[in-house]
Amino acid sequence: MFIHSVYFWLKPELTAEQQDQFWAGVKALEEIPSVKLFFVGKPADTDRPVIDRSYTCALVTGFDDKAGHDIYQDHPIHDKFRELSELWNKVLIYDAEG
């Protein structure tokens, strides 16, 4: 399995419409056929020194393998989502396979 975890920090000055546009765009990524596992959410209400809750959105996708991930990266839905990049000021990506 190949796991692709992405954390977004949205710009604080976004309008409600821009925020809705982001959330609709990120949720649309689930429609990409190679996606086998999909989760999108906000920071949990947990509070321990090792937890970073500063991000706005967590996206976790899973694929059978790196080839499935590569299909996702090149898919038109993903390309369309990347067009929204002006809505965030930071993104961190963690990929893992096992």
Rosetta silent file (secondary structure, phi, psi, omega in degrees, C-alpha in Angstrom):
SEQUENCE: MFIHSVYFWLKPELTAEQQDQFWAGVKALEEIPSVKLFFVGKPADTDRPVIDRSYTCALVTGFDDKAGHDIYQDHPIHDKFRELSELWNKVLIYDAEG
SCORE:     score description
SCORE:     0.000 S_00000001
   1 L     0.000  146.819  177.921    0.000    0.000    0.000 S_00000001
   2 E  -120.529  121.907 -178.799    1.103    3.572   -0.728 S_00000001
   3 E  -109.202  130.851 -179.800   -0.162    6.332    1.600 S_00000001
   4 E  -119.823  108.164 -178.298   -0.146    9.995    0.553 S_00000001
   5 E  -109.974  128.754 -176.240   -0.816   12.380    3.469 S_00000001
   6 E  -129.274  132.851  179.094   -1.191   16.098    2.774 S_00000001
   7 E  -119.775  127.554 -176.816   -1.635   18.904    5.312 S_00000001
   8 E  -113.267  140.266  170.115   -2.891   22.325    4.195 S_00000001
   9 E  -113.243  103.758 -179.715   -2.745   25.678    5.935 S_00000001
  10 E   -73.592  151.836  177.252   -5.399   27.856    4.323 S_00000001
  11 L   -65.601  135.159 -175.820   -4.892   31.606    4.164 S_00000001
  12 L   -67.149  -21.644 -175.817   -6.711   33.219    7.108 S_00000001
  13 L   -89.184    9.036 -178.659   -8.271   35.963    4.984 S_00000001
  14 L   -63.980  143.826  174.388  -10.272   33.610    2.741 S_00000001
  15 L   -75.898  166.536  176.689  -13.939   34.356    2.229 S_00000001
  16 H   -60.520  -37.484  179.141  -16.560   31.726    3.056 S_00000001
  17 H   -64.502  -42.200  178.017  -16.981   31.156   -0.688 S_00000001
  18 H   -65.865  -39.650  177.327  -13.249   30.530   -1.134 S_00000001
  19 H   -62.981  -43.945  177.910  -13.234   28.127    1.803 S_00000001
  20 H   -61.036  -39.308  178.409  -16.183   26.248    0.299 S_00000001
  21 H   -61.803  -43.740  177.785  -14.335   26.122   -3.024 S_00000001
  22 H   -60.664  -52.109 -174.965  -11.299   24.558   -1.320 S_00000001
  23 H   -63.102  -37.637  176.685  -13.328   21.932    0.565 S_00000001
  24 H   -65.170  -41.044 -179.787  -15.297   20.981   -2.560 S_00000001
  25 H   -65.397  -44.381 -178.401  -12.052   20.679   -4.518 S_00000001
  26 H   -68.669  -36.665  179.248  -10.264   18.533   -1.967 S_00000001
  27 H   -69.388  -27.808  178.806  -13.286   16.238   -1.561 S_00000001
  28 H   -65.243  -21.860 -179.409  -13.483   15.781   -5.358 S_00000001
  29 H   -61.163  -22.949  178.963  -10.100   14.006   -5.236 S_00000001
  30 H   -63.258  -21.937 -177.434  -11.916   10.912   -3.933 S_00000001
  31 H   -75.944  -10.915 -179.892  -13.364   10.458   -7.444 S_00000001
  32 L   -68.973  124.716 -171.131   -9.973    9.584   -8.939 S_00000001
  33 L   -57.001  -30.659 -176.820  -10.212    5.866   -9.797 S_00000001
  34 L   -78.320   -7.726  179.412   -6.839    4.795   -8.360 S_00000001
  35 L   -73.068  121.988  179.846   -7.778    6.075   -4.866 S_00000001
  36 L  -105.576  -23.840  178.916   -8.452    3.075   -2.600 S_00000001
  37 E  -137.075  135.814 -177.802   -8.577    4.905    0.754 S_00000001
  38 E  -143.984  129.939  174.473   -9.753    8.469    1.260 S_00000001
  39 E  -144.331  135.387  172.349  -10.024   10.683    4.316 S_00000001
  40 E  -137.168  136.222 -178.807  -10.303   14.436    4.616 S_00000001
  41 E  -166.894 -178.538 -179.590  -10.812   16.304    7.887 S_00000001
  42 L  -107.227  166.192  179.657   -9.863   19.059   10.285 S_00000001
  43 L   -56.016  137.661  177.410   -7.581   18.857   13.331 S_00000001
  44 L   -73.196  157.376  179.776   -9.007   16.710   16.121 S_00000001
  45 L   -85.316   67.056  176.953   -9.727   18.246   19.510 S_00000001
  46 L  -121.105  151.956 -175.613   -6.727   16.666   21.200 S_00000001
  47 L  -143.555   95.946  172.611   -4.108   18.465   23.229 S_00000001
  48 L  -136.748  154.797 -175.726   -0.714   16.946   23.942 S_00000001
  49 L   -57.082  -27.070 -176.765    2.705   18.571   23.459 S_00000001
  50 L   -87.662   -2.585 -175.819    3.551   16.356   20.463 S_00000001
  51 L   -95.305  129.735  174.517    0.388   17.188   18.488 S_00000001
  52 L   -99.725  113.309  178.824    0.421   19.847   15.766 S_00000001
  53 L  -110.978   17.967 -174.396   -3.076   21.267   15.317 S_00000001
  54 L   -79.420  -14.889 -178.777   -1.984   24.345   13.346 S_00000001
  55 L   -77.555  165.049  179.607   -3.082   22.997    9.944 S_00000001
  56 L   -97.651  -38.766 -173.404   -6.520   23.590    8.414 S_00000001
  57 E  -141.708  133.917  171.940   -7.078   20.376    6.464 S_00000001
  58 E  -109.613  129.391  176.001   -5.666   16.855    6.556 S_00000001
  59 E  -120.863  124.573  176.871   -5.980   14.731    3.417 S_00000001
  60 E  -125.470  121.719  177.576   -5.018   11.051    3.533 S_00000001
  61 E  -123.623  148.360  178.564   -5.244    8.940    0.404 S_00000001
  62 E  -127.357  144.699 -178.107   -4.218    5.350   -0.106 S_00000001
  63 E  -132.898  159.912  177.119   -3.299    3.483   -3.275 S_00000001
  64 L   -61.058  -35.941 -175.534   -2.411   -0.104   -4.094 S_00000001
  65 L  -163.530 -178.985 -179.898    1.101    0.994   -5.021 S_00000001
  66 H   -62.192  -33.252  178.720    3.219    3.903   -6.268 S_00000001
  67 H   -60.682  -40.694  176.083    1.824    3.425   -9.777 S_00000001
  68 H   -63.670  -39.658  176.375   -1.679    4.189   -8.444 S_00000001
  69 H   -62.720  -41.679 -179.380   -0.308    7.282   -6.734 S_00000001
  70 H   -64.942  -37.091  175.031    1.340    8.384   -9.986 S_00000001
  71 H   -60.714  -45.480  178.221   -1.987    8.022  -11.820 S_00000001
  72 H   -57.777  -46.385 -177.338   -3.576   10.230   -9.131 S_00000001
  73 H   -61.081  -33.375 -176.519   -0.869   12.879   -9.496 S_00000001
  74 H   -96.592    1.917 -175.304   -1.460   13.146  -13.264 S_00000001
  75 L   -74.992  143.874  179.185   -5.271   12.942  -13.177 S_00000001
  76 H   -57.250  -32.766  177.537   -7.307   15.942  -14.461 S_00000001
  77 H   -64.986  -40.893  178.061   -9.245   16.174  -11.162 S_00000001
  78 H   -67.395  -40.274  176.722   -5.941   16.563   -9.312 S_00000001
  79 H   -59.326  -43.210  179.633   -4.752   19.121  -11.877 S_00000001
  80 H   -64.216  -39.544  178.445   -7.958   21.120  -11.320 S_00000001
  81 H   -64.194  -40.031  179.184   -7.466   20.991   -7.540 S_00000001
  82 H   -61.106  -23.920  177.305   -3.908   22.316   -7.873 S_00000001
  83 L   -64.465  -15.817  179.250   -5.381   25.399   -9.569 S_00000001
  84 L   -88.320    8.419 -172.864   -6.694   26.336   -6.095 S_00000001
  85 H   -59.706  -18.379  176.884   -3.168   26.669   -4.701 S_00000001
  86 H   -70.742   -8.593 -178.866   -3.637   30.406   -4.157 S_00000001
  87 H   -85.893  -16.468  179.051   -5.998   29.477   -1.297 S_00000001
  88 E  -118.673  153.137  178.021   -3.290   28.014    0.937 S_00000001
  89 E  -109.147   -4.495  177.531   -0.047   29.470    2.212 S_00000001
  90 E  -157.093  143.136  174.024    1.572   26.204    3.273 S_00000001
  91 E  -144.156  136.683  174.274    1.313   22.534    2.365 S_00000001
  92 E  -124.535  138.252 -178.085    3.280   19.564    3.720 S_00000001
  93 E  -124.298  134.307  176.616    3.221   16.131    2.139 S_00000001
  94 E  -125.936  118.006  176.348    4.230   12.818    3.693 S_00000001
  95 E  -107.647  140.752  179.012    4.340    9.706    1.478 S_00000001
  96 E  -144.269  146.287  175.113    4.808    6.233    2.925 S_00000001
  97 E  -139.334  152.552 -179.263    4.764    2.725    1.544 S_00000001
  98 L  -166.811    0.000    0.000    4.917   -0.663    3.064 S_00000001
